[in-house]
Amino acid sequence: MEDSDVLEVIFDTIEPSNLKSTIFNGKLYEYVYNPGNFGISEMTVWINKETGKVVTAFPNKGTDVWKWTGVTWKKVI
């Protein structure tokens, strides 16, 4: 996955139809999307409601998604 692919997935995720909720007392928009490629089946992007800037973006599920447990990496499916 190249940097340009990451940007593409983030921009695809922040489409209005993917808005899931507002979080952190309404300060952030949370977008959730299934890109269906790159081994990612669920992607989340948080956008600052005031500035419109991306706060963070991360994959939640997929065949190529790994999460840090605080001790080791664990594959998430």
N, C-alpha and C positions, 0 to 999 in steps of 0.2 A: 504494500500500500504506500503510495507516494504522498507527499504533502498536498498535492493538488487533489488527490482522491479524498483525503481527510476534509479539505475545504468543501468539496462537492457534497459529501455526506452531511456535513453540518448545515450547509445551505438548503439541502433537500429536507432536512429535519425541521427547519424553522418556517416551513410553510404554514399558513393560518389553519389549515385543516388538521395539523398535527398538534395544536395547542391542547395540552392535557389539563393544566391547572395553573393557578398562581400559588406560590409557596413563600415561605419566610415572611409571613404577615403581609402578603400581597406585594412584596418588593421584587419578586422574580417571576417571570413566565417560565413554565416548564413545558418543553416540547418533547414528544416521544414519537419515534418513527422506526419502521422496519425497512432498512435500505435493501435487504435481500441480496447483498453481495459482500465481498471481503470477509466472509465468515461472521458477519454481524446480523443478528435477527432483531435486536432492539437497541436503539441509540437514544440517548437523552441529551438535550441541550438546555441550559439555563440562560435566560436573557434578563439583564437588568431592566426593569420596567421604566425607570426614569431616563436612562441613557441609551437604551437599545443595544448595548454592547453585550457580547457573549461573555458570561461569567465563567462557564465551564462546559465542556462537552465530553461525554464518555459513553462507551458501549456497555450495555447491561447483560446482554445474552448473545450467544452465538457459538459456533464451533471453533472460532479462533479468538475467543475472549477469555482473558485471564484476569483474576483479581488477587491483590496482595492481601493476605490474612493477617499481616503484622509479623509473621514468622516466615512464611513461604508463599510461593505463587500457587494458586489453585485454578484449574480450568473450569470455566462456567459454560453450561450448555443451555 
